[in-house]
Amino acid sequence: MSFLNGATVGIDTVNNKAVFIDQTLLPTEYKEVFTDNFQEIFDAIKLLKVRGAPAIGVFTAISLAVLMNKSSAEAYEELLAELKKYAGDLILCRPTAVNLKWAAEEMLKTAENSNSENFKKSLTEKALKMIEDDISICHKIGEYGAEILKNCNSVLTHCNAGRLATVKYGTALSPVYVAKENGHNIKVYADETRPLLQGARLTASELCEAGVDTTVICDNMASFIMKNGLVQAVLVGCDRVALNGDTANKIGTSGVAILAKHYNIPFYVCMPFSTFDKNVKTGDDIVIEMRDGDEIGEMWYEKPMLPENAKTLNPAFDVTDHSLITAFITEKGVITPDEIEKFI
């Protein structure tokens, strides 16, 4: 029996456990993990068992609530110091996704407005509220996106910005799901998304499960798809947006945006408002996470695929220039890059 019941992350308030789907096991195995252990929580984010900017953010809030609920500290100052330590360590876990930092800061604000008597309760209530808000926000993104796509038959997406990247619905895939709820079936071409194959493993899995017509392509096939008029729009999610609209998302996104611009295909970034980072002026200021080269040469192979003396370079994200983005689809509406500063 599933505790999460269609969600990606959650909180077991009865047993005080953070709950998540281990996405590294998908699509061959579905496993819900229950934990109140900091190292397991840290590893879940670092090792991409929980991934996707909104899901990471909500899971961070859930985890901080769970960790503090088991704290033996009693004095307010001790509780706050412990929370700050946990939050600081988790923020360093994955530096590019702004939602993680945002969620940690929201929990700290909540704690600072509490006292020793209601400290733990207020954090749990805040985490539960963030779960509800994420579901509502993603559905709203879907509503705005479905309206934009009302004349589209098919779209291309990169990485996984669907249900598995949020609590429910997703960001980039939410318009597809909401359109389907409204009787409009949109075909999706999903880039495999090397080296971690989120598109092939995760996007394809959840779309097929939802009954969406899905075709997986290798990352280097996107130009063929666009040139032959097989898609009318590109939908992607993102992990951080600078004030000028430069956008960090899964590695390969900027290449897809360049192709879309060349073939005159609209390129939409679907995201909650919390992904805008008002402290970052341009994409040059976004820290790019570098990951282990084993993900390139060994992860999906029975034997190492690369020569022993071959080097690897494995950035987890790249930055798409704002000039390549048609618009951002948010829960507050559709915003062009030059309108961002008016809204935040």
PETAZI-V862093 format. One record per pair of residues at least 24 apart in sequence whose C-alpha atoms are under 6 Angstrom apart, sorted by the first residue. I is the first residue (numbers start at 0). J is the second residue. Records with the same first field share a line. If there is no record, write none. Layout:
BEGIN
I = J / J
END
This chain:
BEGIN
6 = 166 / 167
7 = 163 / 166
8 = 166
15 = 65
17 = 62
21 = 48
22 = 48
23 = 48
26 = 200
45 = 92
50 = 164
51 = 164
52 = 96 / 98 / 238
53 = 165
54 = 164 / 165 / 166
55 = 99
56 = 98 / 99 / 102
60 = 102 / 126
61 = 126
64 = 122 / 123
68 = 119
75 = 115
95 = 286 / 287
96 = 238 / 239
97 = 239 / 274
98 = 274
134 = 167
136 = 330
137 = 168 / 169 / 170
139 = 330
140 = 329 / 330
141 = 173 / 174 / 177
144 = 174
145 = 174 / 178
151 = 231
152 = 185
153 = 185 / 186 / 187 / 230
154 = 187 / 230 / 231 / 232 / 233
155 = 187 / 188 / 189 / 233
156 = 189 / 233 / 234 / 235
157 = 190 / 235
158 = 192 / 197 / 198
159 = 197 / 198 / 202
160 = 236
170 = 236 / 269 / 270
171 = 234 / 235 / 236 / 269
186 = 212
187 = 213
188 = 213 / 214 / 215
189 = 215
190 = 215 / 216 / 217 / 218
191 = 216 / 217 / 218
194 = 295
232 = 264 / 265
233 = 266 / 267
234 = 267
235 = 268
236 = 268 / 269 / 270
239 = 274
240 = 275 / 276
241 = 276 / 279 / 280 / 281 / 282
242 = 277 / 280
243 = 281
244 = 321 / 336
245 = 281 / 282 / 319 / 320 / 321
246 = 318 / 319
247 = 317 / 318
248 = 316 / 317
249 = 316
250 = 315 / 316 / 317
253 = 319
256 = 323
265 = 325
266 = 324 / 325
267 = 325 / 326 / 327
268 = 327
269 = 327 / 328
270 = 329
271 = 329
288 = 314 / 315
289 = 313 / 314 / 315
END
